Amino acid sequence: MPVDQLSGVFAALADPTRREILRTLRRGEATVAELAAPFAVSQPAVSKHLKVLEQAGLITRSRRGTARLSRLEAAPLRTATEWLIDYRAYWGESFDRLDDLLDDLKEHS
């Protein structure tokens, strides 16, 4: 995934409403009305969120009759997760160093 798309994914995920929309779409396709139902926002506001998610590659949209359906596209989430996993070792090492420091402090107190 190009860095620009990765930035778009993280920007899209920064908003709690968009994260909840993605969580809802894990169950399958949904209309704007279905996605807007749990929120105290208008359907046009949800449509704006959907546009951000679509631009980030996190959803695709299609038509079935008159309904406009959104579908989760999880591949960009996998790539973002893989990018974050690179930092797991860093944090593990940092916690190990902190444990060592705490052990040293206990020994000298």
N, C-alpha and C positions, 0 to 999 in steps of 0.2 A: 504494500500500500504506500503510495507516495506520501511524503511528510505533509503535504497540503491536505490530503484526505484525512490523515490521522489527526491533524489539527481540527478539521471539521467535525470529526467524530467526538473528540473531547469537548469541543464547544457545544455540540448538540447535547451531550450528556451532562453538561453543567447545569441544565435547567431541570428542576424536579418534576415539572409537568411532563416534559419530554421523556424522562426516565419512566414515569408511570405509564405513559402511552406505550412505550416499548414493552413494559411488563404486561400490559393488557394484550398486546399483539402476540405475545408468546402463545396465547390460546388459539390464535388463528386470525383470519382476516376480520376487519371491522370497518364500519362506515364512520364518517365524521360524527354523526349523531351519537353512535354507540361510544365512540371515544370521548366525546364531550360530556356525556351523561354524568360521570362522577365528579366533574369539576364545576366550580362556580364561575365559568367563563363562557363566552359565546362560541358558537360553532365557527365563526370567522377567526376567532383567536386560536382555536384548536387547529384550524386549517393552516395558520401561519406556523404553528409548531410542526405540523406535518411537513410543510415545505422545507423547514430546516433539517428535519430528519431525512427527508428524501435527498436533499442536496449533499448530506453527509454519507449517503449510500446505506443508511440504516433501515429504510423502508422503500418499498416500491408501491406504486398506486396504479390501479386499473379500474375499468368500468365493467359493471355487470348490470345491464339494463340502464336504469337511471341512477343506480347507486355507484358511488365512487368508493372503492375499497382500498384499504391500506394493508400491507403485508410486511411482516418483519423480515429483514435481510440481516442475518446474524454474522456473516463473514467479517464485516468491519469490526465487530465487537471482539471477535477472536484475535484479529490482528492487534487491536488496542490492548487486549489482555496479554498477548505475547510481548508487546513493548513494555508493559508494566512489570512482567515477570522478570525482566532483566534487572530490575531493582530489588527483587526479593533477596538475592545474595548480598547486596549492599546492606539492606536492613538487618539481615541475619548477622552479618559481620559486626555491624554497629551494636547490636544487642549483645553479642558475645563480648565485645570490648567493654561495654557497660557492666556486664556481669563480672568480668575480670577486675575492673576498677572497684566495684562494690566488695568483691572478695578481699582485695588488697586493703580497703578501708576497714573491713571487719577485723582483719588480722592485726592491724596497727592501732586498733582502738582499745 
